[in-house]
Amino acid sequence: MSAAIYYLNCKDTFELDQTTYDTDLNEFLIPYRPYAIRRGDCICLSTEEERFQNEYVYVYDGRQFTNLETTYHTYGHVPSWCTVSDSEFNPSYWSDVIWHSHYFFPAEDIQVRAAHSIKFGLLDGIEHPVYHATFPIGAALYTLVFDHESFELEDMPMDVIELFVQRIHSEPWQLGICSDYLEYEPAITNSYNYLLVG
């Protein structure tokens, strides 16, 4: 299952309303709200053809629409309440609706599962050994790769595995392998079973 996105084509009206009345987004959207919208779905106030990156894209939390966060990517990513778990959202849930950014926040039990599965070795499509963890999320098996080469290891106060565990618990993860240091076959560049933290 994946998130739906609804294009409402009301950006100009909203901008005018904002300028004139400083209208709250959720009040403004009352007449536009899609009937079938579910928690985790998105809306875009422009049309699909006019959409630019993630401008005017909002996520529905089950009660109201919330902004994308920009902490880890300037184009926006899902907010931290969008927690990937075994039962609600999967890592690729927003991959077709949030553009340019594939960050997500794993549930605590998934973080623990990853931290207890760390190994060092070769993976398909990667030309050198990497620190990684393979574990299930829901019914699918994922491999989380640690982007440890983005750090100056000699300056680190801890070993790589300790840092990997720290990052597992403190940073969002990314869907797919998108770090320049990983040399991989084109066949896996869009693999949704590879995740990255660094």
N, C-alpha and C positions, 0 to 999 in steps of 0.2 A: 504494500500500500504506500502511496505517496501523497504529498500535499497537493491540493487543487489551488489554482490561482484564478481570481475573477477580475476581469478588466472592466472598470466601471465608467470610464470616459467622463469623469466629472472633475478633473484637475483644475480647469479654468474656473469653474464655479466655486470650488473650494478655495482657490487662491483669492478670488474676489471676496468671498465670505470672510476669509482670514483678515484681509486688508480692512474691510468695512467693520466687522463685528468681533474680530479675534475669536472666532467660533472654535469650540472644542471639536476635535476630529470625530469622536464617537457620537456627539450630538448631530454633527453634519451628516454622518453616514446613516442615520436612522432610515430615511426613505430609500437608500441605495443598498442596504445590507442584503446580501444574497440569502435566500431562504434556506438553502441546503448547506450552508457553511458549517464546518466542523472545527474543533480545536486543532490548531496547527496549520489550518489553511491560510492562504494569503489573498489580499486584494491589492490591486494597483489602480490608482486614480486616473491614469492615462489609458490609452488604447495600447494593444500589444505592439502595433506598428510604431507608435510614438514613444514607447517606453525607452528610457535611457538608463542603463545600468540598473540600480535598484531604487531609483528615485520614486517617491510616492508609493512604495511597497510597504505594506503593513501586515503583521501576523495576528491572527485571532486567537486569544487565550481561553476561549470558552465563554467569556463575558463581554470582552471589549477588544478593540484593535490596538496593538502596541507597535511602537517603532522598532525597526531593526537596530541592533547595536553596531557601533563602529570601533570598538576597542581593539579588535584584532585585524580588521580589514576596512579600509576607508570607504569601500563601496557598500558596506553593511553586511551583517551576518545575523543568523537567528539569535534572539535574546536568550539569556541563560535559563529562563523558565522552560524553554523547549528542550527538555532533557531526554536524550536517547536512552531507551530502556528495553527490556525484553518484551514488554507488553504494549507500549504506546507508539513511540517513534523509532525508526531505524536510521542508521547513519546516512542513507541516501534519500531520506524522506523529503528534503527540500532541494535536492540537486537540480530539478528541472524548473524551479520557481524562484530561487534566490540565485541571481547570476553572479559570476566571478568569485564567489566566496563559498567554500564548502566547510566552514567551521561548524562544529556542534559540541554540545556539552553532554558527556556520558554520565549516567547514573552512578552513584557510589558503588553499588555492587559490581558494575561492569568495570570500574576502575580497579577494584580489588582483584577481580578475575584476571585482568591484564597484568597487574603487578606480580601476580603469582605464576605467570606463564613466560617470563622473560628468558630468552635464549640469545646466543650469539652465533651467527652462521650465515650461509648463503640462502637466498630466496630466489625463486624463478624470476628472471628478467633483471635482476640486480647483479652487477658484475663483481662486487666485492662483499665480504661478510658485513652484516649489520646487526645491531641489537634490535630484537623484535619480540613480539608476543602474539601467539595465535590462540584464539578463544572464541566461544560462541556469543553472539548477541541475538536473542530470539532463536530462530531455527537456522540461522546462517553462521558460517564460520568466517572470522575476520582476522587479518594480520595487521597489528599495529607496529609501525616502524619508527624508531627513534632517530630523529635528525641530529645526532650527536656531533656531527662534523661542523655544525654551525657554531660550536663553542671552541674556545681555546682550551683544550683539555689540560695543558700543563698549568693553567691558571685556576683550575676548578678546585674547590675545597673538598670535593668528594669524588668517589669513583663513578664511572659511567653508569653502572647499574643503579646506584643510589640516585643519581641525577635523573635517570629514566623514570624511576618510581616517583620521584618528586614531581616531575612534569606530568606524569599520568594523573596525579591527584590535583594539580594546580592549574593546568592549562587546558583550553579547549583542544579537541582533536580535529583533524581535517580528513575529509573524504578523499581518497586517492592519494597517490604519491606525486607531489608537485614541487619538490625541492630540487634545485639545480644539481646538487652533488650526487644524486642518485641517477646512475645511468641504467636505463631500463629499455626493454623492447617496446616498440609501439603497441604491441598487442595488450600490454597491461597498463598503458597510460590512463585509460579510462576504467580500469578495474575498480569496481565498487567494493571489492573485498580487501583492498589495501587501504590502510588508514595511516596517518602521520601525526606525530607529536614531536615538538622540539623546542 
